[in-house]
Amino acid sequence: MPKKKQPIVQAETEDGQRAGEAMLEAVENQIRDDDPPEVNQAISRLLTLGETRENAMRYVATVFSIEVYETMKNRTLFDVTRYVKNLNALPKLPYDDEG
């Protein structure tokens, strides 16, 4: 019997699952619309580095969710420049140097 494919989002709560799925849907829309184009570039780069598409999507969705969190926390506009900078840094995540 083939192994069942794990969902990309595996949250501990129903609300967390919905939020994660919404982030992935937003990333899928960005890929489809090629807006910003750096999302497609980041996915391609991560695949070239040997990541699975699922992990590449997790990386991009994580960067996207961090930016969304910042806009909500600081009541600011979505910072596309910072988002693109963080996409270009993948697989390094914005908080990887914190400790």
C-alpha distances in whole Angstrom, upper triangle without the diagonal:
4,6,9,12,15,18,21,23,22,26,27,29,28,32,30,27,29,31,29,27,31,31,28,30,33,32,30,33,35,33,33,37,37,39,40,39,38,35,34,36,34,30,31,33,30,27,30,30,26,25,22,23,22,24,27,27,27,30,32,31,32,36,36,36,38,41,40,41,44,45,45,46,49,50,50,48,45,46,45,46,45,41,42,43,40,38,39,39,35,33,36,36,40,40,39,42,43,43
4,6,9,12,15,18,20,20,24,25,27,27,30,28,25,27,29,26,24,28,28,25,26,30,28,26,30,31,29,30,33,34,36,36,35,35,31,30,32,30,27,27,29,26,24,26,27,23,22,18,19,18,21,23,23,23,26,28,28,29,32,32,32,35,37,37,38,41,42,42,43,46,47,46,45,42,43,41,43,41,38,38,39,36,34,36,35,32,30,33,33,36,37,36,39,40,40
4,6,9,12,15,17,17,20,22,24,24,27,25,22,24,26,23,22,26,26,23,24,28,26,25,28,30,28,29,32,32,34,35,34,33,29,28,30,28,25,26,27,24,22,25,25,21,19,16,17,16,18,21,21,21,24,26,25,26,29,30,29,32,34,34,35,38,39,39,40,43,44,44,43,39,40,39,40,39,35,36,37,34,31,33,33,29,27,30,30,33,33,32,36,37,37
4,6,9,12,14,14,17,19,21,21,23,22,18,21,23,20,19,22,23,20,21,25,24,22,26,27,26,26,30,30,32,33,32,31,28,27,29,27,24,25,27,24,22,25,25,22,19,16,16,14,17,20,19,19,22,24,23,24,27,27,27,30,32,31,32,35,36,36,37,40,41,41,40,37,38,36,38,37,33,34,35,32,30,32,32,28,26,29,29,32,32,31,35,35,36
4,6,9,12,12,16,18,20,19,22,20,16,19,20,17,16,19,20,17,18,21,20,19,22,24,22,23,26,27,28,29,28,27,24,23,25,23,20,22,23,20,18,22,22,19,16,13,13,10,13,16,15,15,18,20,19,21,24,24,24,26,29,28,29,32,33,33,34,37,38,38,36,33,34,33,35,33,29,30,32,28,26,28,28,24,23,26,25,28,29,28,32,33,33
4,6,8,8,12,14,16,16,18,16,13,16,17,14,13,17,17,15,17,20,19,18,21,23,21,23,26,26,27,28,28,26,23,23,25,22,19,21,23,19,18,22,21,19,15,13,13,9,12,15,14,13,16,18,17,18,21,21,21,23,26,25,26,29,30,30,31,34,35,35,34,31,32,31,33,31,27,28,30,26,24,27,26,23,21,24,23,26,26,25,29,30,30
4,5,6,10,13,14,14,16,13,10,12,14,11,10,13,14,11,13,16,15,15,18,20,19,20,23,24,25,25,25,24,21,21,23,21,18,20,22,19,18,22,22,19,16,13,12,9,11,13,11,11,15,16,14,15,19,18,18,21,23,22,23,26,27,27,28,31,32,32,31,27,29,28,30,28,25,26,27,24,22,25,25,21,20,23,21,24,24,24,28,28,29
4,6,10,13,15,14,15,13,10,12,12,9,8,12,11,9,11,14,13,12,16,17,16,18,21,21,22,22,22,21,17,18,20,17,15,18,19,16,16,19,19,17,13,11,10,6,8,10,8,7,11,12,10,12,15,15,15,17,20,19,20,23,24,24,26,28,29,29,28,24,25,24,26,25,21,22,24,21,19,22,21,18,17,19,18,20,21,21,25,25,26
4,6,10,11,11,12,9,6,9,9,6,6,10,10,8,11,13,13,14,17,18,18,20,22,22,22,22,23,22,18,20,22,19,17,20,21,18,19,22,21,20,16,14,13,9,10,12,10,8,12,13,10,11,14,14,13,16,18,17,18,21,22,22,23,26,26,27,26,23,24,24,26,24,21,23,24,21,19,22,22,19,18,20,18,20,20,21,24,24,25
4,7,9,10,11,9,7,10,11,8,9,13,13,12,15,17,17,17,20,22,21,23,26,26,26,26,27,25,22,23,25,22,20,23,24,21,21,25,23,22,18,16,16,12,12,15,13,11,14,16,13,13,17,17,15,17,20,19,19,22,24,23,24,27,28,29,28,26,27,27,29,27,24,25,27,23,22,25,24,21,20,21,19,21,21,21,25,24,25
4,6,7,8,5,5,9,9,7,10,12,12,13,15,17,17,19,21,22,23,25,27,27,27,27,28,26,23,25,27,24,22,26,26,23,24,27,26,24,21,19,19,15,15,17,15,12,15,17,14,13,17,17,14,16,19,18,17,21,22,21,21,25,26,27,27,24,26,26,29,26,23,26,27,23,23,26,25,22,21,22,19,21,20,21,24,23,24
4,7,9,7,7,11,11,11,13,15,16,16,19,21,21,22,25,26,27,29,31,31,30,30,32,30,27,29,30,27,26,29,29,26,27,30,29,27,24,22,22,18,18,21,19,16,18,20,17,16,20,20,17,19,22,20,19,22,24,22,23,26,27,29,29,27,29,29,31,29,26,29,30,26,26,29,28,25,24,24,22,23,22,23,26,24,24
4,5,5,6,9,10,10,12,14,15,16,18,20,21,22,24,26,27,28,30,31,30,30,32,31,27,29,31,29,27,31,31,28,29,33,31,30,26,25,24,20,20,23,20,17,20,21,18,17,21,20,17,19,22,20,18,22,23,21,21,25,26,28,28,26,28,29,32,29,27,29,30,27,27,30,29,27,26,26,24,24,23,25,28,26,26
4,5,5,6,9,10,11,12,14,15,16,18,20,21,22,24,26,27,28,30,29,29,31,30,27,29,31,29,27,31,32,29,29,33,32,31,27,25,24,20,21,23,20,18,21,21,18,18,21,20,17,20,22,19,19,23,23,21,22,26,26,27,28,26,28,29,32,30,27,30,31,28,27,31,31,28,27,28,25,26,25,27,30,29,29
4,5,5,6,9,10,11,12,14,15,17,19,20,21,23,24,26,27,28,27,27,30,29,25,28,30,27,26,30,31,28,29,33,32,31,27,26,24,21,21,23,20,18,20,20,16,16,19,18,15,17,19,16,15,19,20,17,19,22,22,24,24,23,25,26,29,27,24,27,29,26,26,29,29,27,26,27,24,24,23,26,29,27,28
4,5,5,6,8,10,11,12,14,15,17,18,20,21,23,24,26,27,25,25,27,26,23,25,27,25,23,27,28,25,26,30,29,28,24,23,21,18,18,20,17,14,17,17,13,13,16,15,12,14,17,15,14,17,18,16,18,21,21,23,23,21,23,24,27,24,22,25,26,23,23,26,26,23,23,23,20,21,20,22,25,24,24
4,5,5,6,9,10,11,12,14,15,16,18,20,21,22,24,25,25,25,27,26,22,24,26,24,22,26,27,24,25,28,27,26,22,21,19,16,16,18,15,13,16,17,13,14,17,16,13,16,18,16,16,20,21,19,21,24,24,25,25,23,25,25,28,26,23,25,27,23,23,26,26,23,23,24,21,22,22,23,27,26,27
4,5,5,6,9,10,10,12,14,15,16,18,20,21,22,24,23,24,26,25,22,23,26,24,22,26,27,25,26,29,29,28,24,22,20,17,18,19,16,15,17,17,13,14,17,15,13,16,18,15,15,19,19,18,20,23,22,23,23,21,24,24,27,25,22,25,27,24,23,27,27,24,24,25,22,23,23,25,28,27,29
4,5,5,6,9,10,11,13,14,15,17,19,20,21,22,21,21,23,23,19,22,24,22,21,25,26,23,25,28,28,27,23,22,20,17,17,18,15,13,15,15,11,12,14,12,9,12,14,11,12,15,16,14,16,19,19,20,20,17,20,20,23,21,19,22,23,20,20,24,24,22,22,22,19,20,20,22,25,24,26
4,5,5,6,9,10,11,12,14,15,17,18,20,21,20,20,22,21,17,19,22,19,18,21,22,20,21,25,24,23,19,18,16,13,14,14,11,9,12,12,8,9,12,11,8,12,14,12,12,16,17,16,18,21,21,21,21,18,20,20,23,21,18,20,22,19,18,21,21,19,19,20,17,18,18,20,24,23,24
4,5,5,6,9,10,10,12,14,15,16,18,19,19,20,21,21,17,19,21,19,18,21,23,20,21,25,25,24,20,18,15,13,14,15,11,11,14,13,9,12,14,12,11,15,16,14,15,19,19,18,21,23,23,23,22,19,22,21,24,22,19,21,23,20,19,23,23,20,20,22,20,21,22,23,27,26,28
4,5,5,6,9,10,11,12,14,15,16,18,17,18,20,20,16,18,21,19,18,22,23,21,22,26,26,25,22,20,17,15,16,16,13,12,15,13,9,12,14,11,10,13,14,12,13,17,16,16,18,21,20,20,19,16,19,19,22,21,17,20,22,20,18,22,23,21,21,23,20,21,22,24,27,26,28
4,5,5,6,9,10,11,12,14,15,16,15,15,17,16,13,16,18,16,15,19,20,18,20,23,23,23,19,18,15,13,14,13,10,9,11,9,6,8,10,7,6,10,11,9,11,14,14,14,17,19,19,18,17,14,16,16,19,17,14,16,18,16,15,18,19,17,18,19,16,17,18,20,23,23,25
4,5,5,6,9,10,10,12,14,15,15,15,16,16,12,14,16,15,13,16,18,16,17,21,21,20,17,15,12,10,12,11,7,8,10,9,6,9,11,9,9,13,14,13,15,17,18,18,20,23,22,22,20,17,18,17,20,19,15,17,19,17,15,18,19,16,17,19,17,18,20,21,25,25,27
4,5,5,6,9,10,10,12,14,14,15,16,17,13,14,18,16,15,18,20,19,19,23,23,23,20,18,14,13,15,14,10,11,14,11,9,12,14,11,12,15,15,14,16,19,18,19,22,24,23,22,20,17,19,18,21,20,17,18,21,19,17,20,22,19,20,22,20,21,23,25,28,28,30
4,5,5,6,9,10,10,12,11,12,14,14,11,13,16,15,14,18,19,19,20,23,23,24,20,19,16,15,16,14,11,12,13,10,8,12,12,9,10,13,12,11,14,16,15,16,19,21,20,19,17,13,16,14,17,17,14,15,18,16,15,18,20,18,19,21,19,19,21,23,26,27,29
4,5,5,6,9,10,10,10,10,11,11,8,10,13,11,10,14,16,15,16,19,20,20,17,16,13,12,13,11,8,10,10,7,6,10,10,8,10,13,12,12,15,17,17,18,21,22,22,20,18,14,16,14,16,16,12,13,16,14,12,15,17,15,16,18,16,17,20,21,24,25,28
4,5,5,6,9,10,10,12,12,13,9,10,13,13,11,14,16,16,16,19,20,20,17,15,12,12,14,12,9,11,13,10,9,13,14,11,13,17,16,16,19,21,20,21,24,26,25,24,21,18,19,17,19,19,16,16,19,17,15,18,20,17,18,21,19,21,23,24,28,29,31
4,5,5,6,8,8,10,12,13,10,11,14,15,13,16,19,18,19,22,23,23,21,19,15,16,17,15,12,15,16,12,12,15,15,12,14,17,16,15,19,20,19,21,24,25,24,22,19,16,18,15,19,19,15,16,19,18,16,19,21,19,21,23,21,22,25,26,29,30,33
4,5,5,6,5,6,8,9,7,8,11,12,11,14,16,16,17,20,21,22,19,19,15,16,17,14,11,14,14,10,11,14,13,10,13,16,14,14,18,19,18,20,23,23,23,21,18,14,15,12,15,16,12,12,16,15,13,15,18,17,18,20,19,20,23,24,27,28,31
4,6,5,7,8,8,9,6,6,9,10,9,11,14,14,14,17,19,19,17,16,12,14,15,12,10,13,14,10,11,15,14,13,16,18,17,17,21,22,21,23,26,27,26,24,21,18,18,15,17,18,14,14,17,16,13,15,18,16,18,20,19,21,24,25,28,29,32
4,6,8,10,10,12,10,9,13,14,12,14,17,17,17,20,22,22,20,19,15,16,18,15,13,17,17,14,15,18,18,16,18,21,20,19,23,24,23,25,28,29,28,26,23,20,20,17,20,21,18,17,20,20,17,19,21,20,21,24,23,24,27,28,31,33,36
4,5,8,8,11,10,10,13,15,14,15,18,19,19,22,24,24,22,21,18,19,21,18,15,19,19,15,16,19,18,16,18,21,19,19,22,23,22,24,27,27,26,24,20,18,18,15,18,19,16,15,19,19,16,18,21,20,22,25,24,24,28,29,32,33,36
4,6,5,8,7,7,9,12,12,13,15,17,17,19,21,22,20,20,17,18,19,16,15,18,17,14,15,18,17,15,18,20,18,19,22,23,22,24,27,27,26,24,20,17,17,14,16,17,14,13,16,17,14,15,18,18,20,22,22,22,26,27,29,31,34
3,5,8,7,9,11,12,13,15,17,18,19,21,22,24,22,22,19,20,20,17,15,18,17,13,14,17,15,13,16,18,15,16,20,20,19,21,24,24,23,20,17,14,14,10,13,15,12,11,14,15,13,14,18,17,20,21,20,21,24,26,28,29,32
4,5,6,8,9,11,12,14,15,16,18,20,21,23,21,21,18,19,19,16,15,17,16,12,13,16,13,12,15,16,14,15,19,18,18,20,23,23,22,19,16,13,12,8,10,12,9,8,12,13,10,12,15,15,18,19,18,18,22,23,25,27,30
4,5,6,6,9,10,11,12,14,16,17,19,21,19,20,17,19,19,15,15,17,16,12,15,17,15,14,18,19,17,18,22,21,21,24,26,26,25,23,19,16,15,11,12,14,12,9,12,13,10,11,15,15,17,19,19,19,23,24,26,28,31
4,5,5,6,8,10,10,12,14,15,16,18,17,18,16,17,17,13,13,15,13,10,13,15,12,12,16,16,15,17,20,20,20,23,24,24,25,22,19,16,14,10,11,12,9,6,9,10,7,7,11,11,13,15,15,16,20,20,22,24,28
4,5,5,6,9,10,11,12,14,15,17,15,15,13,14,14,10,10,12,10,7,10,12,10,10,13,15,14,15,18,19,19,21,23,24,24,22,19,15,14,11,13,13,10,8,11,10,7,9,12,10,13,15,14,16,19,20,22,24,27
4,5,5,6,9,10,11,12,14,16,14,14,11,14,14,10,10,13,12,10,12,15,14,13,17,18,17,19,22,22,23,25,27,28,28,25,22,19,18,15,16,16,13,11,14,14,10,11,14,12,14,17,17,19,22,22,25,27,30
4,6,5,6,9,10,11,12,14,14,15,13,15,15,11,12,15,13,11,14,16,14,15,18,19,18,20,23,23,24,26,28,28,29,26,23,20,18,15,15,16,13,10,12,12,9,8,11,10,12,15,16,18,21,21,23,26,29
4,5,5,6,9,10,10,13,11,13,11,13,12,8,9,11,9,8,11,13,11,12,15,16,16,18,20,21,22,24,26,26,27,25,22,19,17,15,15,14,11,9,11,10,6,6,9,7,9,11,12,14,18,17,20,22,25
4,6,5,6,9,10,11,9,10,7,10,9,6,7,10,9,8,11,13,12,13,16,17,18,19,21,22,23,26,27,28,29,27,24,21,20,17,18,17,14,13,14,13,9,10,12,9,10,13,14,17,19,19,22,24,27
4,5,5,6,9,10,10,10,9,12,12,8,10,13,12,11,15,16,16,17,20,21,21,23,25,26,27,29,31,31,32,30,27,24,22,19,20,20,17,15,16,15,11,11,13,11,12,15,17,19,22,21,24,27,29
4,5,5,6,9,9,11,11,14,12,9,12,14,12,11,15,16,15,17,20,20,20,23,25,25,27,29,30,31,32,30,27,24,22,19,19,18,16,14,14,13,10,9,10,9,9,12,14,17,20,19,21,24,27
4,5,5,7,6,8,8,10,8,6,9,11,9,10,13,14,14,16,18,19,20,22,23,24,26,28,29,30,31,29,27,24,22,20,20,19,16,15,15,13,10,10,11,8,7,11,13,16,18,17,20,22,25
4,5,5,5,6,7,10,9,7,10,12,11,12,15,16,17,18,21,22,23,24,26,27,29,31,32,33,34,32,30,26,25,23,23,22,19,18,19,17,14,14,14,11,11,14,16,20,22,20,23,26,28
4,5,7,9,10,13,12,10,14,16,14,15,18,19,19,21,23,24,25,27,29,29,31,33,34,35,36,34,32,28,27,24,24,23,21,19,19,18,15,14,14,12,12,15,18,21,23,21,24,27,29
4,6,9,11,13,11,10,14,15,13,14,18,18,18,20,22,23,24,26,28,28,30,32,33,34,35,34,32,28,27,24,24,23,20,19,18,17,14,13,13,10,9,12,15,19,20,18,21,24,26
4,7,9,11,10,9,13,14,13,15,18,18,19,21,23,24,25,27,28,30,32,33,34,35,37,35,34,30,29,27,26,25,23,21,21,19,17,16,16,13,11,14,17,20,22,20,23,25,27
4,6,8,6,6,10,10,10,12,14,15,16,18,20,21,22,24,25,27,29,30,31,32,34,32,31,27,26,24,25,23,20,19,20,17,15,15,15,11,9,13,15,18,20,18,21,23,25
4,5,5,6,9,10,11,12,14,15,17,18,20,21,23,24,25,27,29,30,31,33,34,33,31,28,27,25,26,25,22,21,22,19,17,18,18,14,12,16,17,20,22,20,24,26,27
4,5,5,6,9,10,11,12,14,15,16,18,20,21,22,24,26,27,28,30,32,32,31,29,25,25,23,24,23,20,19,21,18,15,17,17,14,13,16,17,20,22,21,25,26,28
4,5,5,6,9,10,10,12,14,15,16,18,20,20,22,24,26,26,28,30,31,30,28,25,25,23,25,23,20,20,21,18,16,18,18,14,13,16,16,19,21,20,24,25,27
4,5,5,6,9,10,10,12,14,15,16,19,20,21,23,24,25,26,28,30,29,27,24,24,22,23,21,18,18,19,16,14,16,15,11,10,13,13,16,17,17,20,22,23
4,5,5,6,9,10,11,12,14,16,17,18,20,22,23,25,26,27,28,27,25,22,21,19,20,19,15,15,16,14,11,13,13,9,8,12,12,15,17,16,20,22,24
4,5,5,6,8,10,10,12,14,15,16,18,20,21,22,24,26,26,25,23,20,20,18,20,18,15,15,17,14,11,14,15,11,11,14,13,16,18,18,21,23,25
4,6,5,6,9,10,10,12,14,15,16,18,20,21,22,24,25,24,23,20,20,19,20,18,15,16,17,14,12,15,14,11,10,12,11,14,15,15,19,20,22
4,6,5,6,9,10,11,13,14,15,17,19,20,21,23,24,23,22,18,18,17,17,15,12,13,14,10,9,11,11,7,7,9,8,11,12,12,16,17,19
4,5,5,6,9,10,11,12,14,16,17,19,20,21,22,21,19,15,15,13,15,13,10,10,12,9,7,10,11,8,9,11,9,11,14,15,18,19,22
4,5,5,6,8,10,10,12,14,15,16,18,20,20,19,18,15,15,14,16,14,11,13,14,11,10,14,14,11,12,13,11,13,14,16,19,19,22
4,5,5,6,9,10,10,12,14,15,16,18,19,19,18,15,15,15,16,14,11,13,14,10,10,13,13,10,11,11,8,9,11,12,16,16,18
4,6,5,6,9,10,11,13,15,15,17,18,17,16,12,12,11,12,10,7,9,10,7,7,10,10,9,10,10,7,7,10,12,15,15,18
4,5,5,6,9,10,11,13,14,15,16,15,13,10,10,10,12,10,7,10,11,9,9,12,13,12,13,14,11,11,13,15,18,18,21
4,5,5,6,9,10,10,12,14,15,14,14,11,12,13,15,12,10,13,14,11,12,16,15,14,15,15,12,11,13,15,18,17,20
4,5,5,6,9,10,10,12,14,13,13,10,11,12,13,10,9,12,13,10,11,15,14,13,14,13,10,8,9,13,15,14,17
4,5,5,6,9,10,11,12,10,10,7,7,9,10,8,6,10,11,9,11,14,14,14,16,15,12,10,12,15,17,17,20
4,5,5,6,9,10,10,10,9,7,9,11,13,11,10,13,15,13,14,17,18,17,19,18,15,13,15,18,20,19,22
4,5,5,6,8,10,10,11,10,11,13,15,13,12,16,16,14,16,19,19,18,19,18,15,13,13,17,19,17,19
4,5,5,6,8,8,9,8,9,12,13,11,11,14,15,13,15,18,18,18,20,18,15,12,13,16,18,16,19
4,6,5,5,5,6,6,8,11,13,11,11,15,16,15,17,20,20,20,22,21,18,15,16,20,21,20,23
4,6,5,7,9,9,12,15,17,15,15,18,19,18,20,23,23,23,24,23,19,17,18,21,23,21,23
4,6,8,11,11,13,16,18,15,16,19,20,18,20,23,23,23,24,23,19,16,16,20,21,19,21
4,5,9,10,11,15,16,14,15,19,19,18,21,23,23,24,25,23,20,17,17,21,21,20,22
4,7,9,11,15,17,16,16,20,20,20,22,24,25,25,27,26,22,19,20,24,25,23,26
4,7,8,12,13,13,14,17,18,17,20,22,22,24,26,24,21,18,20,23,24,23,26
4,6,9,11,11,12,15,16,16,18,20,21,22,25,24,21,18,20,24,25,24,27
4,6,9,9,8,11,13,13,14,17,18,19,21,20,18,16,18,21,23,22,26
4,5,5,6,9,10,11,12,14,16,17,20,19,16,14,17,20,21,21,24
4,5,5,6,8,10,10,12,14,15,18,18,16,14,18,20,21,22,26
4,5,5,6,9,10,11,13,15,18,17,15,14,17,19,20,21,25
4,5,5,6,9,10,11,13,15,14,12,10,13,16,16,17,21
4,5,5,6,9,10,11,14,13,11,10,13,15,17,18,22
4,5,5,6,9,10,13,13,12,12,15,17,18,20,23
4,5,5,6,9,12,11,11,9,13,14,15,17,21
4,5,5,7,9,8,7,6,10,11,13,15,18
4,5,5,8,9,9,9,13,14,16,18,21
4,6,9,9,10,11,14,14,16,18,22
4,6,6,7,8,11,11,12,15,18
3,4,6,9,11,11,13,16,18
4,6,10,11,10,13,15,18
4,7,8,6,9,12,14
4,6,5,8,10,13
4,6,7,9,12
4,5,5,8
4,6,8
4,6
4
